[in-house]
């Protein structure tokens, strides 16, 4: 009977840890520019500055589709406010873009607006699950014979 109790306790502990792991590995969603959205009224570099981004997080770009767009570019495109060879243009007014591991660069295709601050560089670190799941449970001992 005591053995069955130990097995049940281990099973419950395992399930609790599994649920905790799933809860902590969910990707985050950020609305770029908060309430003002993707706009020249917000310094996008400042908006992103104090946030921790992970690969798999999603950025939501809200903007007036008839006035702006979002372009995923490389570092050269970001630094010069130009569309580079592999640029990907989004223009729905409500774009959701998932961050990849490493450098992620975003601009608007209008060079004047880009120069005014509608550009952003984000370094996404490894997945949340890699950081969170590195924690281990130690000193868990089951008394025998109970």
ZAKOL-11191 format. One line per field, with one value per residue: residue in one letter; x, y, z of N, C-alpha, C in turn. Coordinates in steps of 0.2 Angstrom, whole numbers. Layout:
N
r: (A/...) $
n.u: (X/...) $
n.v: (Y/...) $
n.w: (Z/...) $
ca.u: (X/...) $
ca.v: (Y/...) $
ca.w: (Z/...) $
c.u: (X/...) $
c.v: (Y/...) $
c.w: (Z/...) $
This chain:
146
r: (X/X/X/X/X/X/X/X/X/X/X/X/X/X/X/X/X/X/X/X/X/X/X/X/X/X/X/X/X/X/X/X/X/X/X/X/X/X/X/X/X/X/X/X/X/X/X/X/X/X/X/X/X/X/X/X/X/X/X/X/X/X/X/X/X/X/X/X/X/X/X/X/X/X/X/X/X/X/X/X/X/X/X/X/X/X/X/X/X/X/X/X/X/X/X/X/X/X/X/X/X/X/X/X/X/X/X/X/X/X/X/X/X/X/X/X/X/X/X/X/X/X/X/X/X/X/X/X/X/X/X/X/X/X/X/X/X/X/X/X/X/X/X/X/X/X) $
n.u: (4/10/19/12/7/19/22/11/13/25/20/11/19/27/18/14/26/28/16/20/31/26/18/28/35/29/28/30/19/21/15/20/26/16/1/2/6/15/23/29/28/33/49/55/67/69/57/59/71/72/67/66/68/64/68/54/45/31/29/17/12/4/-4/-8/-13/-13/-4/8/20/28/44/55/71/89/104/111/100/93/102/104/91/85/78/83/90/84/73/57/41/27/10/-2/-8/-10/1/8/23/35/49/65/79/93/98/86/78/69/60/52/46/47/59/60/52/58/70/66/63/56/61/69/79/81/88/85/86/90/77/63/60/73/80/71/69/81/82/83/76/80/86/74/67/61/54/57/46/34) $
n.v: (-6/6/8/10/23/30/29/36/49/52/52/63/74/74/77/90/97/95/103/115/118/119/130/140/140/147/157/175/189/205/221/232/248/250/258/268/262/256/269/285/293/287/282/268/261/265/260/246/244/241/229/211/199/184/170/165/173/185/199/212/222/237/249/262/256/262/272/267/254/238/232/218/217/216/219/230/236/240/250/259/262/256/246/230/216/203/208/208/213/219/224/225/232/227/217/202/196/183/182/177/167/177/192/203/214/228/240/254/256/269/281/293/292/281/286/295/287/275/262/247/237/221/209/193/181/164/151/153/141/134/142/142/128/124/123/113/100/97/88/80/68/52/44/27/14/20) $
n.w: (0/4/-6/-17/-14/-14/-28/-33/-28/-34/-47/-47/-44/-55/-65/-61/-62/-76/-81/-76/-83/-97/-95/-93/-105/-115/-129/-130/-134/-141/-143/-155/-151/-142/-137/-147/-158/-173/-179/-184/-173/-162/-155/-161/-158/-145/-139/-139/-132/-117/-116/-115/-128/-135/-146/-156/-150/-153/-163/-165/-177/-178/-188/-200/-214/-227/-226/-221/-219/-215/-215/-216/-215/-218/-208/-215/-223/-212/-206/-216/-220/-232/-244/-245/-254/-249/-243/-235/-237/-227/-227/-221/-211/-199/-194/-190/-184/-181/-171/-175/-170/-165/-174/-178/-190/-193/-204/-210/-227/-232/-233/-226/-215/-209/-206/-196/-186/-187/-187/-181/-172/-166/-155/-153/-141/-136/-136/-124/-117/-117/-108/-96/-94/-89/-76/-62/-51/-35/-21/-18/-10/-7/7/11/14/18) $
ca.u: (0/14/23/7/7/25/21/6/16/29/16/8/25/29/13/14/32/26/12/24/36/22/16/34/38/24/30/26/17/22/12/25/24/11/-5/3/8/20/22/34/27/37/55/55/73/68/52/62/77/72/63/70/65/66/66/47/40/28/28/11/13/-2/-2/-12/-10/-13/2/15/21/34/49/60/77/95/107/112/94/91/106/103/84/84/75/89/88/80/68/50/36/21/7/-9/-10/-10/5/11/29/38/56/70/85/98/96/79/78/63/60/46/50/48/65/60/49/63/75/63/63/52/65/70/84/80/91/81/90/87/70/62/61/79/82/67/70/88/81/82/73/85/84/68/68/55/55/54/42/28) $
ca.v: (0/12/8/13/30/33/30/41/55/54/54/69/78/74/81/97/100/96/109/122/119/121/137/145/140/150/163/181/193/212/226/237/255/250/261/272/257/257/276/290/297/283/280/261/258/266/256/239/245/238/222/205/196/177/167/163/179/188/206/214/229/240/255/264/253/267/277/264/246/235/228/214/218/214/225/235/239/244/255/264/264/254/239/225/210/198/211/205/218/218/230/224/237/223/212/198/193/180/183/172/168/182/198/204/221/230/247/256/258/277/283/299/290/277/291/298/282/269/256/244/231/217/203/188/176/157/150/153/134/132/145/140/121/122/123/106/99/93/86/77/61/49/39/21/10/24) $
ca.w: (0/4/-12/-22/-12/-17/-35/-34/-26/-40/-53/-46/-44/-62/-69/-59/-66/-83/-82/-75/-89/-102/-94/-94/-111/-120/-132/-128/-139/-140/-148/-156/-150/-137/-140/-153/-164/-178/-181/-183/-166/-157/-156/-160/-154/-137/-137/-139/-128/-111/-116/-117/-133/-137/-153/-155/-148/-159/-163/-168/-179/-179/-192/-205/-220/-232/-225/-218/-220/-211/-220/-213/-219/-215/-205/-220/-224/-206/-205/-222/-222/-239/-245/-247/-259/-246/-239/-235/-235/-224/-228/-219/-205/-192/-196/-184/-186/-176/-170/-176/-165/-167/-176/-182/-192/-196/-206/-215/-234/-233/-230/-222/-209/-207/-203/-190/-180/-189/-188/-175/-172/-160/-154/-150/-138/-137/-134/-117/-114/-116/-102/-91/-92/-87/-69/-60/-45/-31/-14/-18/-7/-4/12/10/19/21) $
c.u: (4/18/18/6/13/24/16/9/21/26/13/13/27/24/13/20/31/21/16/28/32/20/22/37/34/28/26/24/17/18/17/23/18/5/-4/4/14/19/28/34/31/44/55/61/72/63/55/68/77/68/67/66/68/64/59/42/37/27/22/13/6/-1/-8/-9/-9/-7/8/15/27/38/54/66/83/98/109/106/92/95/105/96/82/81/81/86/83/74/61/45/30/17/-1/-12/-10/-6/8/17/33/46/60/75/90/95/90/79/72/63/53/50/50/54/65/57/54/68/72/62/59/56/67/75/83/84/87/86/86/80/69/62/68/82/78/68/76/87/80/79/78/83/77/69/62/57/53/50/36/22) $
c.v: (6/13/12/21/34/34/35/48/57/56/61/75/79/78/88/100/100/102/115/123/121/129/142/145/144/156/169/185/201/216/232/244/255/253/265/268/259/264/280/294/293/281/272/258/259/261/249/239/241/232/217/200/189/175/164/168/182/195/208/221/232/247/256/261/257/272/273/257/244/231/224/215/215/220/231/239/243/250/261/266/262/247/235/220/205/202/208/211/216/224/229/229/233/216/208/194/190/181/177/173/172/188/198/212/222/238/248/258/265/279/288/296/285/281/294/293/276/264/253/238/227/210/198/182/169/156/150/146/132/136/143/132/119/121/115/106/95/92/83/70/58/44/32/18/14/22) $
c.w: (0/-2/-17/-20/-15/-24/-37/-33/-32/-46/-53/-47/-51/-66/-67/-62/-73/-85/-81/-81/-95/-101/-95/-100/-117/-122/-130/-135/-137/-145/-149/-155/-145/-141/-146/-159/-167/-181/-180/-176/-161/-159/-155/-157/-147/-135/-135/-134/-121/-110/-118/-122/-134/-143/-152/-153/-154/-158/-167/-170/-181/-182/-197/-211/-226/-232/-223/-220/-215/-216/-215/-217/-215/-211/-209/-222/-218/-205/-210/-224/-229/-239/-248/-251/-256/-242/-240/-232/-233/-225/-226/-214/-199/-194/-189/-187/-180/-177/-171/-171/-169/-169/-180/-183/-195/-198/-209/-221/-235/-230/-225/-215/-206/-203/-197/-185/-181/-191/-181/-176/-165/-160/-150/-147/-139/-134/-126/-114/-113/-109/-96/-89/-90/-79/-67/-53/-41/-24/-13/-16/-5/1/10/15/21/16) $
